[in-house]
Amino acid sequence: MTTPWTSTRPMPQRTASTVVAVLAFAALTVTAQPRPGGTLTWLINPVPSSIVPLTTTAGGNAEIGPKVVEGLLTYDYELKPKPLLATAWSQSADGLQYTFTLRKGVKWHDGKDFTSADVAFSILTLKQVHPRGRGTFANVVEVKTPDPHTAVIVLSKPSPFLLTALASTESPIVPKHLYEGTDIASNKYNSAPVGTGPFIFKEWVQGSHIILERNPNYWDKPKPYLERVVVRFVLDAAARAAALESGAADLANGTGGIPLSDVERFKKLPGIEIDARISPYLGSHQQIYFNLDTPVLQKREVRQAIAQAIDVNAFAKTVWYGYGTPSASPIGKGIARYHDASIQPYPYNPKEAEAALDAAGLQRGAGGTRLKLRLLYNPFQDRRAADFVRQSLGRIGIDAAVENYDFATYVTKAYTERAFDITLESLTNLFDPTVGVQRVFWSKNFKIGLPFSNAPHYVNPEVDRLLEAAAVEVDEVKRRQLFVDFQQIVHRDIPSIELGANPQITVAAKKVRNYAPTGENIRGSFADLYFQP
């Protein structure tokens, strides 16, 4: 017996700032009747390793991919599910089955029919190869396909977050006939995708651009309105700002956008709109991870000394120009219903930090240096963040050598070679802690070569128990307490220094309309985007 899904389950709380931002920006998402035509020039940085967010969830993949491939559902800004490839869904009374009615008449870009077999293959593949899939779909035992337009996800235990995990950016449905029997990680269609989405992949010129063209057979006609999307890779921030200011580019966001130092100036430009909304689906969050396999960093007192040497509030003012939202907990303020506001940063106290390092046997040596550490940073973080940390540690006698890599090399260094002592990461909280936060602190998610997993190699059996219990707890009060207990332990253990929600500034030409009508924000499909003359 199944019951139709309704919106009676507790939904994420929205902060006052989020409400104001959404209301203030409504003019960009609701205007006149859309006009077809035009080419959107969209700036992205850094260059992604592929396009489909299947084996990696890096920004470029998660942003570009949903224009070509789709998920079962999309979401509004309160994260309530809306139809996409699935038109209806229901949940069994025991929470162990989700039944999806699939959209009829949908074609893959190569002309093949989209069916429930593609859904079953994709969900089970995501469980194996997606960086978060081992956690998201851990309780999936099978996906039944009673007919071509019905898919039934069968669980061994309840997964209270699952219905929110089915967006295109998080759980893309890929064509079984092009992936089955291949090495998923090296499949050529990861970088030359065939999807069901509003845009068809045309070409990728490495180091230059990606071209996506309008899908004339898209199931949601007359969408999309654009004829073409040109994704340009411009690595230099000043060059991106110049392109946007001159009108050579129409849209840019985050690390692919303008320097934060330019935001106030851009707000005054007549042809530009600045959007500071943070996607509730993304849940922006940045942090510093310790490599707990580094002997000296296995000492908690050393990690605490480092934490006390970094002024998180000064970091937010200096590196984020005051646009971010500092948070000392791994579950940030964006997930208000689970965030533990009692957790505060370790007090900034360099003198106490130095005394602790002395007591740990790390006295200053020649030149005043106590020890040397390798400091990496994900290029989705500003280089200035790494410089801030380096300077902060230098004051207490730690020589942190910043190593600068392109994105693909960084991922290899951090998650395959583990050639770091401290790394500045940009691992988002996402829409639920089981999906966005558990991956980092769950010992069973430490896997060499798996990007954006348990980078610290943190192991705490009680934390494992709390995370695993929260992942299946359907009572919201009990689930919150499990997450609060988890946050308290992690804060005491210090496998990380949590920085909080980094700014997500989008720059759009005023003619660009409806680019982010869903909770996925820039990671939506662009099917609704059009130009207003």
ChimeraX attribute file (.defattr): number of C-alpha atoms within 10 A of each C-alpha:
attribute: neighborCount
match mode: 1-to-1
recipient: residues
	/A:1	8
	/A:2	14
	/A:3	12
	/A:4	11
	/A:5	15
	/A:6	11
	/A:7	9
	/A:8	6
	/A:9	11
	/A:10	8
	/A:11	11
	/A:12	18
	/A:13	13
	/A:14	16
	/A:15	13
	/A:16	9
	/A:17	10
	/A:18	18
	/A:19	13
	/A:20	12
	/A:21	15
	/A:22	18
	/A:23	10
	/A:24	12
	/A:25	16
	/A:26	13
	/A:27	11
	/A:28	19
	/A:29	17
	/A:30	12
	/A:31	11
	/A:32	8
	/A:33	8
	/A:34	19
	/A:35	13
	/A:36	15
	/A:37	14
	/A:38	13
	/A:39	17
	/A:40	21
	/A:41	21
	/A:42	24
	/A:43	24
	/A:44	25
	/A:45	24
	/A:46	20
	/A:47	23
	/A:48	22
	/A:49	14
	/A:50	24
	/A:51	30
	/A:52	34
	/A:53	26
	/A:54	28
	/A:55	23
	/A:56	24
	/A:57	23
	/A:58	25
	/A:59	23
	/A:60	21
	/A:61	23
	/A:62	27
	/A:63	23
	/A:64	27
	/A:65	30
	/A:66	31
	/A:67	28
	/A:68	28
	/A:69	29
	/A:70	27
	/A:71	24
	/A:72	26
	/A:73	23
	/A:74	25
	/A:75	23
	/A:76	15
	/A:77	20
	/A:78	14
	/A:79	20
	/A:80	18
	/A:81	22
	/A:82	17
	/A:83	16
	/A:84	20
	/A:85	26
	/A:86	21
	/A:87	14
	/A:88	18
	/A:89	24
	/A:90	19
	/A:91	20
	/A:92	15
	/A:93	10
	/A:94	10
	/A:95	18
	/A:96	17
	/A:97	24
	/A:98	21
	/A:99	22
	/A:100	22
	/A:101	20
	/A:102	24
	/A:103	20
	/A:104	15
	/A:105	11
	/A:106	19
	/A:107	17
	/A:108	20
	/A:109	24
	/A:110	11
	/A:111	11
	/A:112	12
	/A:113	16
	/A:114	25
	/A:115	24
	/A:116	24
	/A:117	20
	/A:118	20
	/A:119	30
	/A:120	19
	/A:121	19
	/A:122	23
	/A:123	22
	/A:124	19
	/A:125	23
	/A:126	23
	/A:127	19
	/A:128	17
	/A:129	16
	/A:130	23
	/A:131	25
	/A:132	30
	/A:133	22
	/A:134	20
	/A:135	21
	/A:136	25
	/A:137	22
	/A:138	17
	/A:139	20
	/A:140	21
	/A:141	13
	/A:142	16
	/A:143	22
	/A:144	17
	/A:145	19
	/A:146	11
	/A:147	12
	/A:148	17
	/A:149	18
	/A:150	20
	/A:151	24
	/A:152	21
	/A:153	22
	/A:154	19
	/A:155	18
	/A:156	14
	/A:157	17
	/A:158	18
	/A:159	22
	/A:160	20
	/A:161	18
	/A:162	17
	/A:163	18
	/A:164	18
	/A:165	24
	/A:166	23
	/A:167	26
	/A:168	30
	/A:169	30
	/A:170	29
	/A:171	29
	/A:172	26
	/A:173	27
	/A:174	28
	/A:175	26
	/A:176	18
	/A:177	11
	/A:178	14
	/A:179	18
	/A:180	14
	/A:181	8
	/A:182	10
	/A:183	9
	/A:184	17
	/A:185	13
	/A:186	11
	/A:187	14
	/A:188	14
	/A:189	18
	/A:190	22
	/A:191	18
	/A:192	18
	/A:193	22
	/A:194	21
	/A:195	26
	/A:196	30
	/A:197	31
	/A:198	29
	/A:199	31
	/A:200	26
	/A:201	24
	/A:202	15
	/A:203	14
	/A:204	17
	/A:205	9
	/A:206	9
	/A:207	11
	/A:208	11
	/A:209	18
	/A:210	20
	/A:211	17
	/A:212	22
	/A:213	20
	/A:214	24
	/A:215	23
	/A:216	15
	/A:217	19
	/A:218	21
	/A:219	18
	/A:220	12
	/A:221	12
	/A:222	13
	/A:223	21
	/A:224	27
	/A:225	22
	/A:226	24
	/A:227	17
	/A:228	20
	/A:229	23
	/A:230	19
	/A:231	22
	/A:232	22
	/A:233	20
	/A:234	22
	/A:235	17
	/A:236	14
	/A:237	16
	/A:238	13
	/A:239	13
	/A:240	25
	/A:241	22
	/A:242	13
	/A:243	19
	/A:244	24
	/A:245	19
	/A:246	11
	/A:247	15
	/A:248	12
	/A:249	22
	/A:250	21
	/A:251	27
	/A:252	26
	/A:253	20
	/A:254	21
	/A:255	23
	/A:256	28
	/A:257	28
	/A:258	24
	/A:259	18
	/A:260	21
	/A:261	11
	/A:262	11
	/A:263	18
	/A:264	10
	/A:265	9
	/A:266	19
	/A:267	14
	/A:268	11
	/A:269	11
	/A:270	10
	/A:271	15
	/A:272	20
	/A:273	20
	/A:274	19
	/A:275	18
	/A:276	19
	/A:277	20
	/A:278	24
	/A:279	22
	/A:280	25
	/A:281	27
	/A:282	23
	/A:283	24
	/A:284	23
	/A:285	28
	/A:286	24
	/A:287	22
	/A:288	22
	/A:289	25
	/A:290	23
	/A:291	24
	/A:292	21
	/A:293	14
	/A:294	16
	/A:295	9
	/A:296	17
	/A:297	19
	/A:298	14
	/A:299	12
	/A:300	15
	/A:301	18
	/A:302	21
	/A:303	23
	/A:304	22
	/A:305	23
	/A:306	25
	/A:307	25
	/A:308	23
	/A:309	25
	/A:310	24
	/A:311	19
	/A:312	23
	/A:313	16
	/A:314	15
	/A:315	20
	/A:316	21
	/A:317	14
	/A:318	14
	/A:319	22
	/A:320	21
	/A:321	15
	/A:322	16
	/A:323	18
	/A:324	20
	/A:325	19
	/A:326	25
	/A:327	27
	/A:328	23
	/A:329	26
	/A:330	30
	/A:331	30
	/A:332	27
	/A:333	23
	/A:334	28
	/A:335	20
	/A:336	14
	/A:337	17
	/A:338	23
	/A:339	20
	/A:340	24
	/A:341	14
	/A:342	9
	/A:343	16
	/A:344	13
	/A:345	19
	/A:346	20
	/A:347	14
	/A:348	18
	/A:349	15
	/A:350	20
	/A:351	14
	/A:352	15
	/A:353	22
	/A:354	24
	/A:355	14
	/A:356	19
	/A:357	23
	/A:358	14
	/A:359	12
	/A:360	13
	/A:361	9
	/A:362	18
	/A:363	16
	/A:364	16
	/A:365	10
	/A:366	6
	/A:367	7
	/A:368	14
	/A:369	16
	/A:370	19
	/A:371	14
	/A:372	13
	/A:373	18
	/A:374	15
	/A:375	23
	/A:376	26
	/A:377	27
	/A:378	22
	/A:379	20
	/A:380	19
	/A:381	18
	/A:382	16
	/A:383	16
	/A:384	13
	/A:385	16
	/A:386	24
	/A:387	16
	/A:388	17
	/A:389	22
	/A:390	20
	/A:391	16
	/A:392	22
	/A:393	22
	/A:394	18
	/A:395	16
	/A:396	22
	/A:397	21
	/A:398	22
	/A:399	20
	/A:400	22
	/A:401	16
	/A:402	19
	/A:403	13
	/A:404	15
	/A:405	15
	/A:406	13
	/A:407	19
	/A:408	15
	/A:409	13
	/A:410	23
	/A:411	21
	/A:412	17
	/A:413	16
	/A:414	26
	/A:415	22
	/A:416	16
	/A:417	12
	/A:418	19
	/A:419	17
	/A:420	24
	/A:421	22
	/A:422	26
	/A:423	25
	/A:424	26
	/A:425	22
	/A:426	23
	/A:427	22
	/A:428	24
	/A:429	28
	/A:430	22
	/A:431	24
	/A:432	23
	/A:433	23
	/A:434	24
	/A:435	25
	/A:436	23
	/A:437	23
	/A:438	29
	/A:439	26
	/A:440	24
	/A:441	25
	/A:442	24
	/A:443	19
	/A:444	17
	/A:445	21
	/A:446	21
	/A:447	16
	/A:448	16
	/A:449	16
	/A:450	21
	/A:451	22
	/A:452	24
	/A:453	25
	/A:454	24
	/A:455	29
	/A:456	26
	/A:457	22
	/A:458	25
	/A:459	16
	/A:460	13
	/A:461	11
	/A:462	12
	/A:463	23
	/A:464	17
	/A:465	14
	/A:466	20
	/A:467	24
	/A:468	16
	/A:469	15
	/A:470	24
	/A:471	27
	/A:472	18
	/A:473	19
	/A:474	16
	/A:475	10
	/A:476	15
	/A:477	11
	/A:478	13
	/A:479	19
	/A:480	17
	/A:481	15
	/A:482	21
	/A:483	23
	/A:484	20
	/A:485	15
	/A:486	24
	/A:487	22
	/A:488	16
	/A:489	13
	/A:490	18
	/A:491	19
	/A:492	12
	/A:493	15
	/A:494	19
	/A:495	25
	/A:496	28
	/A:497	27
	/A:498	26
	/A:499	27
	/A:500	27
	/A:501	25
	/A:502	25
	/A:503	22
	/A:504	19
	/A:505	22
	/A:506	21
	/A:507	26
	/A:508	25
	/A:509	19
	/A:510	17
	/A:511	14
	/A:512	19
	/A:513	22
	/A:514	20
	/A:515	21
	/A:516	20
	/A:517	22
	/A:518	25
	/A:519	23
	/A:520	28
	/A:521	22
	/A:522	24
	/A:523	26
	/A:524	25
	/A:525	28
	/A:526	28
	/A:527	25
	/A:528	20
	/A:529	22
	/A:530	25
	/A:531	20
	/A:532	14
	/A:533	7
